[in-house]
Amino acid sequence: MPNFREMSRRTALLLLAGSLAGSTGCVSKALSGTSQPTVLLLANNRGFYDVNVYAVRSGSTAGRRLGTVTGNATATLKVPVSELQAGNMLVVLVRSVGGRYTWYSPAVQMGSGTVARLDVVQTANGSLGQSQMYSQVVPQ
């Protein structure tokens, strides 16, 4: 039969584990409920290869991965406003999945009522050099 001290230790450990699990659940729920403003990027991949799209915060470094656009498909990607460059400028990096080509978009200014459009054009060898990105005013 276990003694009083051993039972107290087990009870204390169970209470500690239960309180930690409960507090972790509250924190994750509170954090998951927050949302930051985003801008929309409508991506149209006209090529065979899938591409990954990244937001570029500064220079030519790949920042946050926004998503994958499969070959011959379109996707709507949400870009957090925190990923825009100074002056609300959006720059993206497009990389072929399984290929060796990358493409940096020109800077596109985003504002209220605008969306970014990305047309990924791939040549027969997978080059992305003919791709385009521009902004478009959303009709009211």
N, C-alpha and C positions, 0 to 999 in steps of 0.2 A: 504494500500500500504506500503511495507516494506521501511524502511529508508535506507539511504546510508551506515550507519555503519553496519547494520545487513547484507546487501548484501556483504559488504567487508569481513565480518567474514565468511560467507558461502563460498565465493570464495576462501579465504585463506585456509579453511579446505579442500575444494575439491582439490586444488592444492597440498596441503601437502599429502593428501591420494593418489593422483595420482603419485606423485614423489616417495613415499615410495613403492608403488606397483611396479613401474617400476624398482627401484633400487634392490628390492628383486629378481625380475625375472632375472636380469643380474647376480647377485651373484650366484644364484642356477645353472644357465646355465654354468657359468665359472667353478664351482666346479664339476658339473657332467661330464664335458668334460675331467677331469683329470683321469688318470688310473695308478695304481701302478702295478709293475711286479707281476706275479703269477706263481705258480707251479701247475701242474695237479695231482689230486688224483683220480684214477680210482677205484671206490668202487663197489664191487659185494656182494650183500646181499643174502646169500644162505638160509636164514631162513624165517619163516612165519611172524615174527613181523617186523614192520618198525623200523628203527634206526635213531637216530640223531647223527651226527658226528661233533665234536668240535676240533679245534686246541688247543694244550696245549703249552703255551709259556714257562712256568717254573713250576717246581715241579709237583704237581698233581692237579692243579687247571684247571677247564674247562675255556677255553678262548673263542674265537669267534666261534659262530655256523657257520659251513660251509654248512650244508644242511641236508636234510632227504633222506634216501635211503629206498624206499618201499620194502616190503617183496618180495623175489624171483625176484629181479630186479637189474639192474646196473645203476650207475650214475657217471657222470664226475663232480667233484667238483674242483673249483678254490681256491687255498690257497694263500692269499697274502704273499709275501716274508716277510713282517713285522711280520707275525705270526710264523715264524720259530724260533727255538731256536738257541743259539750260535753255530757257525760252520755249519750253514745251515742244522740243524737237524730238522726233522719233527716228531712230536709226536701227536697222535690223541686220543681222548676219544670217545668211542662208547657207546651210551645209548639206551636201548630198549624203544620204545614208549609204555607206558602202562605196562611195565615190571619193574622188580626190579634190573636188572643186568646192570653192566657197565664193560667196558674193556679198559685198557690203552695199546696202542701199544708200541712196542720197538721204540727207536729212529732210524730213517732212514735218512741217509745223502742224501741231494738233491744237484744236480749240473746241469750244462747245459747239455741238451740232456737226462735227466732222468725224469721219471715219478714215482709216488708212486702208488703202487697197494695195495688195502685193500680187503681182503677176510673175510667177516663176516660170521662166522659159528655159528649157534645156535643149542643147543641140544633140546630135546623134552620139557624140562622145561624152556627153554629160556636163559640158560647160554651161555655166549659169550666167554668162556675160550679157545675155540679151534680156535679162529680167528687169522689171520696173517696179517702182513703188511711188505712189502719189496719194494725196488726200482728196477727199470728196465731201461736199456738203450734203448732209442728210436732208431730203425734202421733208418739210413740215407736214 
